[in-house]
Amino acid sequence: MAHDRSEAMDHVVLVVFENRSLDNLLGHLYGPEDGKNFDGVVGKDLSNPIPEWAEHGADRKAVPYTVATDMDSPNPDTGEEYPHTNTQLYNILSEDNRFKLGPEISEPWNAPESGQDPTMDGFVTDYISTATTELGRQPTYEEYSQVMTGFTPDQVPVLNGLARAFGVFDHWFCEVPSQTFPNRSFWTAATSSGFSVNAPLTNFLLHNDAETIFDRIEAHGKTWKVYVSDLASVSFTGLCHMPRLKDRFATNFVPFTQFEKDAANGELPNFSFVEPNLQIGHGDYHPACGRALFPGLDLPVDAPSSILAGEVFLSRLYNAYKSMTSTTGSNVWNTTFFIGWDEPGGTFDHVPPGPVAPPDPAAPPGQCGFTFDRSSYRVPAIVISPWVDEGKVFNEEYRHTSMIATLREQWNLGDPLTGRDAAARTFSHVFTRETPRDPDSWPELDARAAPESHADKLGMFKGISTLGKAAFSGLAAYAVQHKLDIPGLSSDPKAEVSAEQAMDILNAVAATLFPQLTGNDPNRPADSV
């Protein structure tokens, strides 16, 4: 069967993982001996200063960048909200905001002056301040130096193996200097409707009504699905765009097992958005966050080795893609597989981000007074296709909205969604081979074993991610506002809720919204429950 390079993006599979920078996961991908123009960490003298107010190790003056020795590093989790990212990028932290977490930080939220250049030297400062609140004491030098570490290809073999076997972007920037929901919204809508942090989740559930790439795809006669990890009961993509997508929750949001079936049968839609397990168990590369959930309390059931769990899921996804050899419908030759991240989540990176076009220049300042005219720092980004040569490195500046810009270009989807994707560079040029690479020649990449996830409901809630906690709070508020009859749900937002009740409430609300993800859909095959 003949294959044509012009069909390389007839189908696109996009998976977006959580909270890791390029230096943290791919910094050691290539060194000078490899002959690549790759902006990593090898051969560079990288460090961050230690603030004078640190109780431990201040006499050392700085923390050098080193290799991580713990697959659960950094633990406790780093700060990721807008004020924390400002500190990381500019080393701005007022005494009033020291030892405070995102919601407690006051205006001007550690923000820089207009036009100020990022110095990339506030990661240690922010981590000591954040960890002090999470631990209930100042961290030791050994504890806070975790933030200045990254992983080698031997430690993270699947991700690094794919980056070496195909194409990697070494200047792919996330869109908002903040956390998950704003950045995931930019991946799929080129805006976050002025919201710069996750909380309150009801901002997204009720007010993020911007047009999405899913709307645009559907309007132009193409198809899409969101495939969600089987352990999750909600789709965060759906929650992020609830005003736009809630009418599609019952039809277009399906379990990841369905992706494996659709891939094997050549039945993938034009656009497949894959969600790893963002709710529990860390199948998304996210750092452990037990202590970040409840300040001063360490929850030991927060599953360790979050990177390894992410590697296991990525390996499963890659193997499903590699096996797509159907002679009809979707297959590896007409499907591009793209691996991305939402945001770096406070993990160290040395490359400063620059200014960027706001989605709407006429819009007033958004949440936290942010004008969306600067982006956050680098995250891993890898493109996989038989039409991409092995070992390619793409050095130009790209960002999340490059995906939207490329889809608009490839599929004739019309005008830009916002000013951000209008200014984004496309990556259509990465498909340079005249003949495709045979999938049989692609590497076999085995993930290192990850610990078993906690399966009981109480353990699952205690090990719930920061996103899972946000989902519970936001969905509980949504259920009360919309008068959904959920057993155990109080109309008082301050009411005490046990771990068992919280998990039951989360699943009950999710069942009314995402029937295919919770087994509540009567048409869902029994073997996928």
Salt bridges, closest charged atoms under 4 A:
GLU18 OE2 - ARG184 NE 3.05
ASP23 OD2 - HIS350 ND1 2.71
ASP23 OD1 - ARG378 NH2 2.86
ASP39 OD1 - LYS44 NZ 2.44
ASP39 OD2 - HIS171 NE2 3.51
ASP39 OD1 - HIS350 NE2 2.92
ASP77 OD2 - HIS286 NE2 3.97
GLU80 OE1 - HIS286 NE2 3.74
GLU81 OE1 - HIS84 NE2 3.70
ASP126 OD1 - HIS84 ND1 2.83
GLU143 OE2 - ARG137 NH2 2.87
ASP170 OD1 - HIS171 ND1 2.84
GLU175 OE1 - ARG399 NH1 3.51
GLU175 OE1 - ARG420 NH1 2.62
GLU211 OE2 - ARG216 NE 2.72
ASP215 OD2 - ARG244 NH1 3.75
GLU218 OE2 - ARG248 NH2 2.56
ASP230 OD2 - ARG316 NH2 3.31
GLU260 OE2 - ARG316 NE 2.75
ASP262 OD2 - LYS225 NZ 3.16
ASP298 OD1 - ARG291 NE 3.84
ASP302 OD1 - HIS282 NE2 2.85
ASP349 OD2 - ARG378 NE 2.86
ASP389 OD1 - ARG433 NH1 2.79
GLU397 OE2 - ARG399 NH2 2.51
ASP421 OD2 - ARG408 NE 2.84
GLU434 OE2 - ARG5 NH1 3.55
GLU444 OE2 - LYS322 NZ 2.69
ASP504 OD1 - LYS457 NZ 3.15
ASP527 OD1 - LYS261 NZ 3.12
